[in-house]
Amino acid sequence: AEKTIVMTTQVQNEGSNLSVYDVGFHLKNDLHLLEAYDMTTEAVVAKLMWLLALTDDPNEVQKLFYTPVANDILRGAGI
């Protein structure tokens, strides 16, 4: 079964950026991680609970995860 993995951080006002280092780039691309960017951990959990109830298709999960809801994600929304 497919697993959904999200990389997030607790650093305020910065968010995550896995493309900065080679290891992060490969983690994101090889494992197909979703990156939380500027979403809070609480927003990530709530959004995943909502969208995983709608679908288990990995492409749809990614699309919905990066779709802003009440400005929960701003930096990575252009994906």
Buried (B, 14 or more C-beta within 10 A) or exposed (E): EEEBEBBBBEEEEEBBBBEEEEEBEEBBEEEEBBBBBBBBEEBBEBBBEEBEEEEEEEEEBBEBBBEEEEEBBEBBBEE
